């Protein structure tokens, strides 16, 4: 009799509870992806408030959400306001454009860190990093270099720069550099097909 009660009452409750947890987890994952999160395997990085903080009193951060354990870990230091980021193709590093909290006029810089938040470093020097059409920093396919756009402080000329993830000296690069061309293709499609499918307009950014 007791076994029948367990089977008829408690087991369905357990199943409903587990199903509810799975649904909540799925909805949370979808929301994080919707607001700009990036998924690598079972780990999702996103910009949001750190865990266990009040919304009105907290600062934004890049957080890491473990899909399996549902644990959230904050990656970026408290004094940095994260603006946009990109995971390296190999999943080992994160490149971040951000600025110091405080004055909204504080210049944005390019930072890099390991995927666990370790070794957080500013690598753009004194350059003012530009966020182009809400696109994140561009990683090369081998995850060794980053392409970004920046201006000299006090200047108004935006140029392309290339820097190694372990370097502190950005290199000014020409528009024709292969890595820059790949970056541009990510920003803008190189061609657009007419609605009737008969014509194609193509843009070439080289000299």
Number of C-alpha atoms within 10 A of each C-alpha: 6 7 8 9 10 11 12 11 11 12 12 12 12 11 11 12 12 12 12 12 12 12 12 12 15 13 12 15 18 12 12 19 15 11 11 14 22 18 19 14 9 10 18 18 26 23 23 20 18 21 14 8 10 10 12 7 7 14 17 20 23 26 22 25 22 17 17 9 9 13 11 17 17 21 22 22 13 15 13 19 21 24 18 19 25 21 24 25 15 11 15 13 22 25 26 25 24 21 22 16 15 10 8 10 9 12 15 24 23 25 23 25 21 17 19 16 18 12 11 18 17 18 20 24 13 15 20 22 26 21 18 12 8 10 14 19 26 25 26 19 13 9 18 16 17 23 23 24 21 24 17 13 12 8 10 10 10 13 16 20 22 23 20 17 20 12 13 13 13 19 13 14 16 15 16 12 13 12 20 22 16 16 19 16 13 12 15 10 10 13 12 12 11 10 8 7 8 7 10 11 9 11 10 8 11 9 5
